Amino acid sequence: MAAHADIREAGVELRESEALDAYSRVVVDVAERLAPSVANLRVTRRGRGGQVPAGAGSAVALTPDGFMLTSAHVVAGPGRTGRAAFVDGRELRFQVVGLDRLSDLAVLRADGGDLTPAILGEAEHLRVGQLVVAIGNPNGFAGSVTAGVVSALGRSLPARAGRTVRYIDNVIQTDAALNPGNSGGALVDSSAQVVGVNTAVAGVGLGLAVPVNAATRQIIAALMQHGRVRRAYIGIAGGPRPLPPHARARVGRATGVEIIEVAPGSPAARAGLRAEDLIVELGTSTVERVDDIQRLMGQEAIGRPLTVRLMRGDRWLELELSPVELSE
């Protein structure tokens, strides 16, 4: 019996060893493939005595000719520039092409070329529990690699530009260790594709990343081409609210967005929207959460009339408004 027990224990240990080896192989492969694409940023700003240090972070190469992706908060501020150091020993000067504080994304352009571009993946395909690898430069330690799992999906992260606050949608939560300097670095899946841009340390053992998806690809393209992102604005603040039973039966949904505040002089105010109105549709799209409204406020909505379907008390109303361009 003892011999059989020893054999079983040996079998368990072998399977655990094989699993650990498989895990290690994935992390090593991802690190080796992505390390050449991740830069250590040393950010400077103009001072009385010339350029002075203004922070540090990470960036991910997007194209061979020098475009790089990072977090907006890493390079935000007047006159920001700096140097990008790569694992092959090169140091390239970079300029800020454009940044968008409301998505916490920025695009840089490094002098020279011959960068190794990373492959952008799709965060929408991630699942909770999936292996992810974070590559960046925490506390200035270049090319650092940490691994963990996707802890949660669908988180929201507030971002501010002047007085405007917007929530970044579908933020990825991971337990891969992140520290100062990781911001702007790559969050990568087991196929070595970038699925997120590390943006914040939310607590011990908790990190957040802006997802790479259709919406953020549009933002990245706009920053590369125009240096800015145009957004529509209607001038309301709101939150989710359960629909009353009769309204739920009528529209076939459980929630809408209650208006908490209407900005004076805004398109919403001119259209006659009021606090406590309950929005269920905007244009041809259903509205259940604030995210649903934010997603509709892209460049294409500027100046285009939209019908707002809402409940005011027991009455159903349809009002028309025309979004204007959001200015920071």
C-alpha positions as a printed Julia matrix, in Angstrom:
328×3 Matrix{Float64}:
   0.0    0.0     0.0
   2.84   2.35    0.85
   4.35   1.72   -2.57
   1.04   2.61   -4.28
   0.8    5.8    -2.2
   4.34   6.76   -3.19
   3.48   6.22   -6.86
   0.34   8.37   -6.59
   2.28  11.16   -4.87
   4.98  10.97   -7.5
   2.31  11.22  -10.22
   0.76  14.3    -8.61
   4.15  15.97   -8.26
   4.93  15.21  -11.92
   1.65  16.73  -13.12
   2.2   19.83  -10.95
   5.74  20.14  -12.29
   4.49  19.85  -15.86
   1.81  22.49  -15.22
   4.39  24.86  -13.73
   6.71  24.23  -16.66
   3.89  25.0   -19.13
   3.06  28.2   -17.23
   6.71  29.22  -17.23
   7.07  28.53  -20.95
   4.12  30.79  -21.77
   5.42  33.66  -19.61
   8.97  33.31  -20.93
   7.77  33.21  -24.55
   5.56  36.27  -24.09
   8.33  38.2   -22.34
  10.89  37.42  -25.03
   8.53  38.42  -27.83
   7.31  41.67  -26.22
  10.4   42.98  -24.45
  11.87  44.59  -27.63
   8.61  46.51  -28.14
   8.39  48.06  -24.65
  10.31  51.26  -23.89
  11.39  52.83  -20.63
  10.32  56.49  -20.72
  12.21  59.25  -18.98
   9.97  62.29  -19.27
  11.28  65.86  -19.08
   9.77  69.33  -19.2
  11.1   72.79  -19.94
  12.59  74.54  -16.93
  14.64  77.66  -16.32
  17.85  75.71  -16.72
  16.66  73.67  -19.71
  14.97  70.28  -19.62
  14.31  68.94  -16.12
  12.97  65.53  -15.02
   9.16  65.29  -14.96
   8.44  61.61  -14.38
   8.84  58.15  -15.83
   6.76  55.39  -17.31
   6.57  52.87  -20.11
   5.44  52.81  -23.74
   4.67  50.2   -26.38
   5.9   50.47  -29.98
   3.04  50.62  -32.49
   4.84  51.01  -35.82
   8.4   50.48  -37.09
   8.76  54.2   -37.91
   8.49  55.42  -34.32
   4.87  55.65  -33.13
   4.45  54.48  -29.53
   1.47  54.12  -27.19
   1.5   55.12  -23.51
  -0.75  56.47  -20.74
  -1.77  60.12  -21.03
  -0.96  60.85  -17.39
   2.67  59.8   -17.98
   3.31  62.61  -20.5
   0.55  65.13  -19.71
   1.63  68.72  -19.19
   3.1   71.55  -21.26
   6.39  71.0   -23.04
   6.72  67.32  -22.18
   9.35  65.35  -24.11
  12.05  62.88  -23.15
  13.91  59.72  -24.06
  12.74  56.17  -24.72
  15.2   53.4   -23.82
  14.87  49.92  -25.31
  16.28  46.57  -24.19
  18.77  46.56  -27.1
  20.5   49.58  -25.55
  19.11  52.26  -27.86
  17.89  55.58  -26.47
  15.64  57.59  -28.76
  14.29  61.05  -28.17
  10.51  61.28  -28.38
   7.84  63.93  -28.82
   4.18  63.81  -27.8
   2.01  63.5   -30.91
  -1.28  63.71  -29.02
  -2.94  62.69  -25.79
  -6.46  62.11  -24.58
  -6.93  62.5   -20.84
 -10.46  61.11  -21.0
  -9.21  57.7   -22.11
  -5.77  58.02  -20.45
  -4.06  57.22  -23.75
  -1.3   59.08  -25.57
   0.69  58.56  -28.76
   4.38  59.44  -28.98
   6.81  59.59  -31.92
  10.39  58.47  -31.38
  13.22  59.87  -33.5
  14.58  57.36  -35.94
  12.92  54.09  -36.81
  13.42  50.36  -36.9
  11.22  49.77  -33.86
   9.75  46.34  -33.16
   5.97  46.93  -33.16
   3.76  44.98  -30.8
   0.63  43.25  -32.08
  -2.6   44.72  -30.71
  -5.1   42.11  -29.55
  -8.75  42.28  -28.51
  -9.7   42.74  -24.86
 -13.3   41.76  -25.59
 -12.11  38.14  -25.89
 -10.61  38.04  -22.37
 -12.14  35.84  -19.68
 -11.86  36.1   -15.9
  -9.08  33.79  -14.73
  -7.13  34.06  -17.98
  -3.33  34.38  -17.78
  -1.95  37.85  -18.53
   1.57  39.26  -18.42
   2.49  42.87  -17.59
   5.68  44.24  -19.13
   7.0   47.65  -18.17
   9.54  49.56  -16.16
   8.41  49.77  -12.52
  10.54  52.14  -10.46
  12.89  52.47  -13.43
  13.79  48.76  -13.63
  13.7   48.26  -17.4
  12.01  45.28  -18.98
  10.38  43.98  -15.81
   7.88  41.15  -16.23
   5.06  40.15  -13.88
   2.35  37.58  -14.5
  -1.09  36.99  -13.07
  -4.68  36.49  -14.09
  -7.59  38.64  -15.16
  -9.31  39.28  -11.83
 -12.39  41.04  -13.22
 -13.72  42.65  -16.38
 -16.06  45.54  -17.05
 -14.65  47.86  -14.38
 -14.95  51.64  -14.82
 -12.18  54.14  -14.16
 -12.82  57.89  -13.82
 -10.69  60.17  -16.0
 -10.65  63.95  -15.79
  -9.86  66.68  -18.31
 -10.33  70.11  -16.77
 -13.85  70.1   -15.32
 -14.96  67.2   -17.49
 -15.1   63.76  -15.91
 -15.66  60.68  -18.04
 -15.57  57.01  -17.12
 -13.25  54.73  -19.09
 -15.34  51.67  -19.89
 -14.51  47.96  -19.64
 -11.28  48.45  -17.7
  -9.35  45.23  -17.05
  -8.56  44.32  -13.44
  -5.55  42.06  -12.9
  -3.49  40.75  -10.0
  -0.24  41.02  -11.99
   1.97  43.21   -9.81
   2.1   46.84  -11.0
   4.2   49.62   -9.52
   5.03  53.26  -10.38
   6.64  53.25  -13.82
   4.41  50.47  -15.15
   1.9   53.02  -16.47
   1.89  52.96  -20.26
   3.32  49.45  -20.41
   1.77  46.43  -22.06
  -0.74  43.99  -20.63
  -0.38  40.94  -22.83
  -2.27  37.68  -23.31
  -0.69  34.26  -23.79
  -0.51  34.86  -27.57
   1.81  37.83  -26.96
  -0.85  40.29  -28.13
  -1.35  43.57  -26.27
  -4.85  43.55  -24.76
  -4.43  46.51  -22.4
  -2.34  49.5   -21.42
  -1.45  49.45  -17.73
  -2.75  52.65  -16.24
  -3.15  52.52  -12.47
  -2.32  50.7    -9.28
  -5.62  50.37   -7.44
  -4.31  48.66   -4.3
  -2.09  45.89   -3.03
  -2.13  43.1    -5.61
  -4.58  45.0    -7.78
  -3.86  46.69  -11.12
  -6.0   48.24  -13.84
  -5.47  48.52  -17.57
  -7.25  50.43  -20.33
  -8.52  47.77  -22.76
  -7.48  47.5   -26.38
 -10.78  47.23  -28.28
 -12.65  48.86  -31.15
 -13.22  52.09  -29.19
  -9.61  52.53  -28.09
  -8.35  51.66  -31.58
 -10.37  54.61  -32.89
  -8.83  56.84  -30.22
  -5.3   55.67  -31.08
  -5.91  56.26  -34.81
  -7.27  59.76  -34.14
  -4.25  60.64  -31.99
  -1.84  59.36  -34.65
  -3.57  61.24  -37.45
  -4.81  64.42  -35.78
  -3.15  64.62  -32.36
  -6.51  64.89  -30.62
  -9.84  63.15  -30.13
 -13.09  64.93  -30.91
 -16.09  64.04  -28.76
 -19.7   65.1   -28.63
 -21.24  66.7   -25.54
 -24.86  67.05  -24.41
 -24.39  68.38  -20.87
 -25.92  65.94  -18.42
 -24.76  64.03  -15.38
 -26.66  60.88  -14.51
 -26.71  57.41  -13.1
 -28.53  54.09  -13.56
 -32.01  53.71  -12.08
 -34.45  50.78  -12.13
 -37.47  51.34  -14.34
 -40.94  51.14  -12.77
 -42.78  47.88  -13.57
 -45.08  49.39  -16.21
 -42.14  51.03  -18.0
 -40.12  47.82  -17.78
 -42.93  45.94  -19.49
 -43.25  48.6   -22.17
 -39.57  48.83  -23.21
 -38.46  45.31  -22.27
 -35.55  46.47  -20.11
 -34.94  46.79  -16.39
 -32.97  50.05  -16.13
 -32.51  53.48  -17.66
 -30.36  56.54  -16.88
 -31.73  59.14  -14.5
 -30.56  62.71  -15.1
 -29.05  64.11  -11.91
 -27.91  67.45  -13.29
 -28.27  69.44  -16.53
 -25.51  71.93  -17.34
 -26.87  75.45  -17.92
 -26.77  76.48  -21.59
 -25.94  72.93  -22.73
 -27.65  71.1   -25.63
 -29.64  69.12  -23.04
 -30.84  72.32  -21.34
 -31.82  73.89  -24.66
 -33.75  70.73  -25.56
 -35.74  70.91  -22.33
 -34.25  67.96  -20.42
 -34.58  68.19  -16.62
 -33.19  66.58  -13.52
 -35.06  63.36  -12.61
 -35.92  62.63  -16.25
 -35.31  58.94  -16.97
 -33.68  58.32  -20.38
 -34.38  54.99  -22.09
 -33.29  55.71  -25.67
 -30.91  58.12  -27.42
 -31.15  58.23  -31.19
 -31.8   54.66  -32.27
 -29.85  53.13  -29.36
 -31.18  51.79  -26.07
 -29.87  53.37  -22.87
 -29.47  51.32  -19.7
 -26.23  52.73  -18.25
 -24.2   55.94  -18.45
 -21.71  53.96  -20.57
 -24.37  53.62  -23.26
 -24.6   57.4   -23.59
 -20.83  57.87  -23.51
 -20.33  55.39  -26.33
 -22.68  57.43  -28.52
 -20.75  60.65  -27.95
 -18.16  60.13  -30.67
 -17.07  62.59  -33.32
 -19.83  61.52  -35.69
 -22.5   62.72  -33.22
 -21.33  66.36  -33.21
 -24.07  68.57  -34.67
 -26.3   65.61  -35.56
 -29.85  65.82  -34.15
 -30.69  62.99  -31.75
 -34.09  62.04  -30.41
 -34.17  61.43  -26.66
 -36.91  59.14  -25.4
 -37.54  59.53  -21.68
 -39.96  59.21  -18.79
 -40.91  62.3   -16.8
 -43.05  61.13  -13.93
 -45.69  58.95  -15.58
 -45.4   60.65  -18.98
 -43.4   59.47  -22.0
 -41.66  62.26  -23.94
 -39.52  62.5   -27.06
 -37.23  65.53  -27.24
 -34.62  66.45  -29.81
 -31.12  67.76  -29.11
 -27.97  68.37  -31.13
 -24.66  67.52  -29.41
 -21.81  70.03  -29.64
 -18.08  69.37  -29.54
 -16.65  68.81  -26.08
 -13.94  71.31  -25.12
 -11.65  70.68  -22.15
